Every structure is written in C-alpha cells, then in structure tokens.
C-alpha cells in the first residue's frame, strides 16, 4: 500500500488518485520496460526520446523513469541535449553504465 501512496501527492485530487490506481497493477512491468529501454542506450536518453519510443506524450513513462532514479537504477548523466522545441533536456543514463557492479535486485 505504501508503494501506491507514493504514486500521488498527499493533497492530490481524485483524478490523480484514480490515475494512480489505474497504473498500480502494471507498475513493476512499466518500470522494467523503462529500465530495458535505458539499458539499450549507453549514451543516455531524454524523457522526450523515451516518450517517442513508447509512442506517448503522457507522464506514465516519465514517472516510472523518476521512480527508477529514486531507486538508483537511472541517473542524471550531467549532459543536456536539445529537444525538438529548442529547450535543453536532462540526459538520463542507466546507472550500470557508470557502475557495472549494480544489480537488478530491489526493482
């Protein structure tokens, strides 16, 4: 239940809670999909590139990437790439490309 409560803010509107409930059963699978995506990009990726890959503009995959950042599987590479709108974006990278000893335990 604690994992579920982490999916929305304490003061979240009912629509946010409903959205969290809809994604909760697939949470681990979606996190794994994002992690596999990251593992195939040794030079990193932006959220824009990830959403393009998953053919979505919604925050579902960005949120899963953020959860993987919190767990230490994905990190900020320190690089910035220009998005299609001309703004800079954080380049995320799988932690194993910076720390090969990292395992998938804890996912």
ZADO-1210 file (C-alpha; in nm, 4 decimals, padded with zeros to 6 digits):
<atoms>
<atom x="00.0000" y="00.0000" z="00.0000" code="UNK" pos="1"/>
<atom x="00.2912" y="00.2381" z="00.0653" code="UNK" pos="2"/>
<atom x="00.4024" y="00.1975" z="-00.2978" code="UNK" pos="3"/>
<atom x="00.0558" y="00.3016" z="-00.4074" code="UNK" pos="4"/>
<atom x="00.0554" y="00.6132" z="-00.1895" code="UNK" pos="5"/>
<atom x="00.3876" y="00.7190" z="-00.3425" code="UNK" pos="6"/>
<atom x="00.2167" y="00.7485" z="-00.6810" code="UNK" pos="7"/>
<atom x="00.0338" y="01.0700" z="-00.5905" code="UNK" pos="8"/>
<atom x="00.0698" y="01.3720" z="-00.3646" code="UNK" pos="9"/>
<atom x="-00.0991" y="01.3767" z="-00.0277" code="UNK" pos="10"/>
<atom x="-00.3220" y="01.6639" z="-00.1433" code="UNK" pos="11"/>
<atom x="-00.3923" y="01.5032" z="-00.4820" code="UNK" pos="12"/>
<atom x="-00.7253" y="01.5460" z="-00.6499" code="UNK" pos="13"/>
<atom x="-00.9471" y="01.2434" z="-00.7045" code="UNK" pos="14"/>
<atom x="-00.8424" y="01.2295" z="-01.0699" code="UNK" pos="15"/>
<atom x="-00.4776" y="01.1842" z="-00.9699" code="UNK" pos="16"/>
<atom x="-00.5653" y="00.9103" z="-00.7238" code="UNK" pos="17"/>
<atom x="-00.7741" y="00.7400" z="-00.9923" code="UNK" pos="18"/>
<atom x="-00.4856" y="00.7609" z="-01.2401" code="UNK" pos="19"/>
<atom x="-00.2503" y="00.6100" z="-00.9808" code="UNK" pos="20"/>
<atom x="-00.4939" y="00.3250" z="-00.9188" code="UNK" pos="21"/>
<atom x="-00.5119" y="00.2520" z="-01.2907" code="UNK" pos="22"/>
<atom x="-00.1325" y="00.2229" z="-01.3307" code="UNK" pos="23"/>
<atom x="-00.0594" y="00.0491" z="-00.9978" code="UNK" pos="24"/>
<atom x="-00.1198" y="-00.3114" z="-01.1195" code="UNK" pos="25"/>
<atom x="00.1315" y="-00.2562" z="-01.4011" code="UNK" pos="26"/>
<atom x="00.3844" y="-00.0540" z="-01.2023" code="UNK" pos="27"/>
<atom x="00.6685" y="-00.3079" z="-01.1909" code="UNK" pos="28"/>
<atom x="00.6211" y="-00.4070" z="-01.5558" code="UNK" pos="29"/>
<atom x="00.6306" y="-00.0432" z="-01.6665" code="UNK" pos="30"/>
<atom x="00.9412" y="00.0234" z="-01.4567" code="UNK" pos="31"/>
<atom x="01.1071" y="-00.2789" z="-01.6160" code="UNK" pos="32"/>
<atom x="01.0141" y="-00.1551" z="-01.9651" code="UNK" pos="33"/>
<atom x="01.1778" y="00.1795" z="-01.8897" code="UNK" pos="34"/>
<atom x="01.4851" y="00.0080" z="-01.7459" code="UNK" pos="35"/>
<atom x="01.5211" y="-00.2137" z="-02.0542" code="UNK" pos="36"/>
<atom x="01.4843" y="00.0981" z="-02.2720" code="UNK" pos="37"/>
<atom x="01.7623" y="00.2674" z="-02.0700" code="UNK" pos="38"/>
<atom x="01.9899" y="-00.0388" z="-02.0919" code="UNK" pos="39"/>
<atom x="01.9811" y="-00.0146" z="-02.4708" code="UNK" pos="40"/>
<atom x="02.1020" y="00.3460" z="-02.4659" code="UNK" pos="41"/>
<atom x="02.4595" y="00.3564" z="-02.3336" code="UNK" pos="42"/>
<atom x="02.4871" y="00.7230" z="-02.4376" code="UNK" pos="43"/>
<atom x="02.1731" y="00.8140" z="-02.2472" code="UNK" pos="44"/>
<atom x="01.8290" y="00.9431" z="-02.3392" code="UNK" pos="45"/>
<atom x="01.5901" y="01.2280" z="-02.2704" code="UNK" pos="46"/>
<atom x="01.2324" y="01.1958" z="-02.1497" code="UNK" pos="47"/>
<atom x="01.1261" y="01.3237" z="-02.4907" code="UNK" pos="48"/>
<atom x="01.3122" y="01.0382" z="-02.6626" code="UNK" pos="49"/>
<atom x="01.1662" y="00.7876" z="-02.4183" code="UNK" pos="50"/>
<atom x="00.8112" y="00.9098" z="-02.4788" code="UNK" pos="51"/>
<atom x="00.8704" y="00.8970" z="-02.8528" code="UNK" pos="52"/>
<atom x="00.9901" y="00.5375" z="-02.8216" code="UNK" pos="53"/>
<atom x="00.6844" y="00.4385" z="-02.6183" code="UNK" pos="54"/>
<atom x="00.4627" y="00.6419" z="-02.8531" code="UNK" pos="55"/>
<atom x="00.3103" y="00.8547" z="-02.5809" code="UNK" pos="56"/>
<atom x="00.3097" y="01.2135" z="-02.4632" code="UNK" pos="57"/>
<atom x="00.1696" y="01.1293" z="-02.1218" code="UNK" pos="58"/>
<atom x="00.3650" y="01.1208" z="-01.7979" code="UNK" pos="59"/>
<atom x="00.3316" y="00.7451" z="-01.7359" code="UNK" pos="60"/>
<atom x="00.6823" y="00.6569" z="-01.8515" code="UNK" pos="61"/>
<atom x="00.8427" y="00.9772" z="-01.7208" code="UNK" pos="62"/>
<atom x="00.7033" y="00.8932" z="-01.3778" code="UNK" pos="63"/>
<atom x="00.8423" y="00.5379" z="-01.3992" code="UNK" pos="64"/>
<atom x="01.1822" y="00.6818" z="-01.5004" code="UNK" pos="65"/>
<atom x="01.1635" y="00.9128" z="-01.1992" code="UNK" pos="66"/>
<atom x="01.0907" y="00.6156" z="-00.9715" code="UNK" pos="67"/>
<atom x="01.3938" y="00.4367" z="-01.1147" code="UNK" pos="68"/>
<atom x="01.6029" y="00.7479" z="-01.0452" code="UNK" pos="69"/>
<atom x="01.4803" y="00.7388" z="-00.6840" code="UNK" pos="70"/>
<atom x="01.5812" y="00.3707" z="-00.6646" code="UNK" pos="71"/>
<atom x="01.9266" y="00.4464" z="-00.8091" code="UNK" pos="72"/>
<atom x="01.8923" y="00.2496" z="-01.1341" code="UNK" pos="73"/>
<atom x="01.8924" y="00.5568" z="-01.3603" code="UNK" pos="74"/>
<atom x="02.0973" y="00.8725" z="-01.3024" code="UNK" pos="75"/>
<atom x="02.1445" y="01.2190" z="-01.4491" code="UNK" pos="76"/>
<atom x="02.4404" y="01.1886" z="-01.6856" code="UNK" pos="77"/>
<atom x="02.5284" y="01.5550" z="-01.6408" code="UNK" pos="78"/>
<atom x="02.4735" y="01.6099" z="-02.0143" code="UNK" pos="79"/>
<atom x="02.1982" y="01.8160" z="-02.1729" code="UNK" pos="80"/>
<atom x="02.0591" y="01.7645" z="-02.5212" code="UNK" pos="81"/>
<atom x="01.8356" y="01.9983" z="-02.7153" code="UNK" pos="82"/>
<atom x="01.4758" y="01.8843" z="-02.7539" code="UNK" pos="83"/>
<atom x="01.2639" y="01.9424" z="-03.0634" code="UNK" pos="84"/>
<atom x="01.1224" y="02.2586" z="-02.9036" code="UNK" pos="85"/>
<atom x="01.4738" y="02.4021" z="-02.8689" code="UNK" pos="86"/>
<atom x="01.4915" y="02.3674" z="-02.4900" code="UNK" pos="87"/>
<atom x="01.7585" y="02.1711" z="-02.3091" code="UNK" pos="88"/>
<atom x="01.6687" y="01.8374" z="-02.1528" code="UNK" pos="89"/>
<atom x="01.8406" y="01.6213" z="-01.8954" code="UNK" pos="90"/>
<atom x="02.0139" y="01.3192" z="-02.0426" code="UNK" pos="91"/>
<atom x="01.9400" y="01.0175" z="-01.8243" code="UNK" pos="92"/>
<atom x="02.1594" y="00.7100" z="-01.8233" code="UNK" pos="93"/>
<atom x="02.1373" y="00.3630" z="-01.6760" code="UNK" pos="94"/>
<atom x="02.3467" y="00.3514" z="-01.3583" code="UNK" pos="95"/>
<atom x="02.5180" y="00.0312" z="-01.4723" code="UNK" pos="96"/>
<atom x="02.6995" y="00.2311" z="-01.7428" code="UNK" pos="97"/>
<atom x="02.8642" y="00.4260" z="-01.4608" code="UNK" pos="98"/>
<atom x="02.8686" y="00.1411" z="-01.2033" code="UNK" pos="99"/>
<atom x="02.8897" y="-00.2102" z="-01.3565" code="UNK" pos="100"/>
<atom x="02.8546" y="-00.3731" z="-01.0125" code="UNK" pos="101"/>
<atom x="02.4912" y="-00.2626" z="-00.9874" code="UNK" pos="102"/>
<atom x="02.2434" y="-00.5481" z="-00.9981" code="UNK" pos="103"/>
<atom x="01.8717" y="-00.5532" z="-01.0651" code="UNK" pos="104"/>
<atom x="01.7935" y="-00.6520" z="-00.7058" code="UNK" pos="105"/>
<atom x="01.5452" y="-00.4230" z="-00.5440" code="UNK" pos="106"/>
<atom x="01.3418" y="-00.3497" z="-00.8549" code="UNK" pos="107"/>
</atoms>
